[in-house]
């Protein structure tokens, strides 16, 4: 079976979000907020990127009291190289009162 070389727009958005500060660990909620992706889309992408060796994941060592541990993600050196080879991905800013791109549901019109 031939391996897939192209990435989906959603995967490119995750790579772009992680590449903003590639050495910093980011948790899934922050990535979901940045990309506008829902958890059912985001976490499978992160798992596939980790399986390819482009993202490393670890558990948060010391969570805030009363909060569960979080899974943290960052790009590997291979992930940085792959992301750098991709065309620039910029997500258009959603107007106030609308859902972020990648979300499901009806977009609420903004009164002007």
TORGU-290608 format. One line per 4 residues: number of its first residue (from 1); their letters; for each residue x, y, z of N, C-alpha, C. Coordinates in nm, 2 decimals. Layout:
BEGIN
NUM = a = X,Y,Z,X,Y,Z,X,Y,Z | ...
END
This chain:
BEGIN
1 = xxxx = 0.08,-0.12,0.00,0.00,0.00,0.00,0.09,0.12,0.00 | 0.05,0.22,-0.08,0.13,0.34,-0.10,0.10,0.44,0.02 | 0.20,0.50,0.08,0.17,0.59,0.19,0.12,0.72,0.13 | 0.03,0.78,0.21,-0.02,0.91,0.16,0.08,1.02,0.20
5 = xxxx = 0.11,1.10,0.10,0.20,1.21,0.11,0.14,1.35,0.14 | 0.02,1.37,0.09,-0.05,1.49,0.11,-0.12,1.50,0.24 | -0.14,1.61,0.30,-0.21,1.63,0.42,-0.34,1.70,0.40 | -0.44,1.67,0.48,-0.57,1.74,0.47,-0.55,1.88,0.52
9 = xxxx = -0.65,1.97,0.48,-0.64,2.11,0.53,-0.64,2.11,0.68 | -0.72,2.02,0.75,-0.72,2.01,0.89,-0.59,1.97,0.95 | -0.52,1.88,0.89,-0.39,1.84,0.94,-0.29,1.95,0.92 | -0.30,2.02,0.81,-0.21,2.13,0.79,-0.23,2.24,0.89
13 = xxxx = -0.36,2.26,0.93,-0.39,2.36,1.03,-0.33,2.32,1.17 | -0.33,2.19,1.20,-0.27,2.14,1.33,-0.12,2.16,1.32 | -0.06,2.12,1.21,0.09,2.14,1.19,0.12,2.29,1.21 | 0.04,2.38,1.14,0.07,2.52,1.15,0.06,2.57,1.30
17 = xxxx = -0.04,2.53,1.37,-0.06,2.57,1.51,0.05,2.52,1.59 | 0.10,2.40,1.57,0.21,2.35,1.65,0.34,2.42,1.61 | 0.36,2.46,1.49,0.48,2.52,1.44,0.50,2.67,1.49 | 0.39,2.73,1.54,0.41,2.87,1.59,0.51,2.87,1.70
21 = xxxx = 0.52,2.78,1.79,0.63,2.76,1.89,0.66,2.61,1.90 | 0.74,2.56,1.80,0.76,2.42,1.79,0.82,2.35,1.91 | 0.90,2.42,1.99,0.96,2.36,2.11,0.87,2.36,2.23 | 0.76,2.43,2.23,0.66,2.45,2.34,0.56,2.34,2.34
25 = xxxx = 0.53,2.28,2.45,0.42,2.18,2.46,0.29,2.25,2.46 | 0.19,2.19,2.39,0.06,2.25,2.38,-0.04,2.14,2.41 | -0.15,2.17,2.48,-0.25,2.07,2.51,-0.36,2.08,2.41 | -0.44,1.97,2.40,-0.54,1.96,2.29,-0.64,2.08,2.29
29 = xxxx = -0.68,2.12,2.41,-0.78,2.23,2.41,-0.72,2.36,2.34 | -0.60,2.39,2.37,-0.54,2.51,2.31,-0.53,2.49,2.16 | -0.50,2.37,2.11,-0.49,2.34,1.97,-0.63,2.35,1.90 | -0.73,2.30,1.98,-0.87,2.31,1.93,-0.91,2.45,1.91
33 = xxxx = -0.88,2.53,2.01,-0.91,2.67,2.01,-0.84,2.75,1.89 | -0.71,2.71,1.87,-0.64,2.78,1.77,-0.68,2.74,1.63 | -0.71,2.61,1.61,-0.75,2.56,1.48,-0.90,2.56,1.44 | -0.98,2.57,1.55,-1.13,2.57,1.53,-1.18,2.42,1.50
37 = xxxx = -1.09,2.32,1.53,-1.13,2.19,1.51,-1.20,2.13,1.63 | -1.29,2.04,1.61,-1.35,1.97,1.73,-1.27,1.85,1.76 | -1.29,1.80,1.89,-1.21,1.69,1.94,-1.21,1.57,1.85 | -1.33,1.54,1.79,-1.34,1.42,1.71,-1.26,1.43,1.58
41 = xxxx = -1.22,1.54,1.54,-1.13,1.56,1.43,-0.98,1.58,1.47 | -0.97,1.66,1.58,-0.83,1.70,1.62,-0.75,1.58,1.68 | -0.81,1.50,1.77,-0.73,1.40,1.83,-0.69,1.28,1.74 | -0.78,1.24,1.65,-0.73,1.14,1.55,-0.61,1.20,1.46
45 = xxxx = -0.62,1.32,1.43,-0.51,1.38,1.35,-0.38,1.38,1.44 | -0.39,1.42,1.56,-0.27,1.41,1.65,-0.21,1.27,1.67 | -0.30,1.17,1.67,-0.26,1.03,1.69,-0.18,0.99,1.56 | -0.24,1.03,1.44,-0.17,0.99,1.31,-0.04,1.06,1.30
49 = xxxx = -0.03,1.19,1.34,0.09,1.26,1.33,0.20,1.20,1.42 | 0.15,1.16,1.54,0.25,1.09,1.64,0.29,0.96,1.58 | 0.20,0.88,1.52,0.24,0.75,1.46,0.34,0.77,1.35 | 0.34,0.88,1.28,0.43,0.91,1.17,0.56,0.97,1.22
53 = xxxx = 0.57,1.00,1.35,0.69,1.05,1.41,0.70,1.20,1.39 | 0.59,1.27,1.36,0.59,1.41,1.33,0.56,1.50,1.46 | 0.49,1.43,1.55,0.45,1.49,1.68,0.49,1.40,1.79 | 0.53,1.46,1.90,0.55,1.38,2.02,0.45,1.42,2.12
57 = xxxx = 0.41,1.32,2.20,0.31,1.34,2.30,0.36,1.29,2.44 | 0.31,1.36,2.54,0.34,1.32,2.68,0.23,1.36,2.77 | 0.23,1.30,2.89,0.13,1.34,2.99,0.19,1.46,3.07 | 0.10,1.55,3.11,0.14,1.66,3.19,0.19,1.60,3.33
61 = xxxx = 0.31,1.65,3.37,0.36,1.60,3.50,0.29,1.64,3.62 | 0.26,1.77,3.64,0.19,1.82,3.75,0.07,1.90,3.71 | -0.05,1.84,3.71,-0.16,1.92,3.67,-0.20,2.01,3.79 | -0.29,2.11,3.75,-0.34,2.20,3.85,-0.42,2.12,3.95
65 = xxxx = -0.42,2.16,4.08,-0.50,2.08,4.18,-0.64,2.08,4.14 | -0.70,1.96,4.15,-0.84,1.94,4.12,-0.87,1.92,3.97 | -0.76,1.92,3.88,-0.78,1.90,3.74,-0.71,1.77,3.70 | -0.77,1.70,3.60,-0.70,1.58,3.55,-0.57,1.62,3.47
69 = xxxx = -0.48,1.52,3.46,-0.36,1.54,3.38,-0.40,1.56,3.23 | -0.33,1.64,3.16,-0.35,1.66,3.02,-0.24,1.60,2.93 | -0.28,1.56,2.82,-0.19,1.51,2.72,-0.13,1.64,2.65 | 0.00,1.64,2.63,0.06,1.76,2.57,0.13,1.71,2.44
73 = xxxx = 0.14,1.81,2.34,0.19,1.78,2.21,0.29,1.88,2.17 | 0.39,1.84,2.09,0.48,1.94,2.02,0.53,1.87,1.90 | 0.58,1.95,1.81,0.64,1.89,1.68,0.78,1.83,1.72 | 0.81,1.72,1.65,0.95,1.67,1.65,1.03,1.74,1.54
77 = xxxx = 1.16,1.71,1.54,1.24,1.77,1.43,1.19,1.73,1.29 | 1.14,1.61,1.28,1.09,1.57,1.15,0.96,1.64,1.12 | 0.88,1.67,1.22,0.76,1.75,1.21,0.78,1.89,1.17 | 0.88,1.95,1.22,0.92,2.09,1.19,0.96,2.09,1.04
81 = xxxx = 1.04,1.99,1.00,1.09,1.99,0.86,0.97,1.97,0.76 | 0.88,1.88,0.80,0.76,1.86,0.71,0.67,1.98,0.70 | 0.65,2.04,0.82,0.57,2.16,0.82,0.63,2.28,0.74 | 0.77,2.29,0.75,0.84,2.40,0.68,0.83,2.37,0.53
85 = xxxx = 0.81,2.25,0.48,0.80,2.22,0.34,0.66,2.24,0.29 | 0.57,2.26,0.37,0.43,2.28,0.33,0.41,2.43,0.29 | 0.31,2.45,0.20,0.28,2.59,0.17,0.22,2.66,0.29 | 0.24,2.79,0.30,0.19,2.86,0.42,0.04,2.84,0.44
89 = xxxx = 0.00,2.81,0.56,-0.14,2.79,0.59,-0.18,2.89,0.69 | -0.27,2.98,0.64,-0.33,3.08,0.73,-0.48,3.06,0.74 | -0.53,3.05,0.85,-0.67,3.04,0.87,-0.74,3.18,0.87 | -0.84,3.19,0.78,-0.91,3.32,0.78,-0.97,3.35,0.92
93 = xxxx = -0.96,3.47,0.96,-1.02,3.51,1.09,-1.17,3.51,1.07 | -1.24,3.45,1.17,-1.39,3.44,1.17,-1.44,3.57,1.22 | -1.54,3.63,1.15,-1.60,3.75,1.20,-1.67,3.73,1.34 | -1.68,3.83,1.42,-1.74,3.82,1.55,-1.88,3.77,1.53
97 = xxxx = -1.92,3.67,1.62,-2.05,3.62,1.62,-2.07,3.50,1.53 | -1.96,3.45,1.47,-1.96,3.33,1.38,-1.88,3.22,1.45 | -1.91,3.10,1.40,-1.83,2.99,1.44,-1.70,2.98,1.37 | -1.60,2.93,1.44,-1.47,2.92,1.38,-1.47,2.82,1.27
101 = xxxx = -1.39,2.84,1.16,-1.38,2.74,1.05,-1.35,2.60,1.11 | -1.41,2.50,1.05,-1.39,2.37,1.09,-1.50,2.32,1.19 | -1.57,2.41,1.25,-1.68,2.38,1.34,-1.80,2.34,1.26 | -1.89,2.27,1.32,-2.02,2.23,1.25,-2.13,2.32,1.30
105 = xxxx = -2.23,2.33,1.22,-2.35,2.40,1.26,-2.37,2.53,1.17 | -2.47,2.60,1.21,-2.50,2.71,1.13,-2.42,2.83,1.17 | -2.37,2.91,1.07,-2.30,3.03,1.09,-2.40,3.14,1.12 | -2.37,3.20,1.23,-2.46,3.31,1.27,-2.42,3.44,1.20
109 = xxxx = -2.52,3.50,1.13,-2.48,3.63,1.06,-2.45,3.74,1.17 | -2.37,3.83,1.13,-2.33,3.94,1.22,-2.41,4.06,1.17 | -2.47,4.13,1.27,-2.55,4.25,1.23,-2.45,4.36,1.22 | -2.46,4.44,1.11,-2.37,4.55,1.09,-2.43,4.68,1.09
END
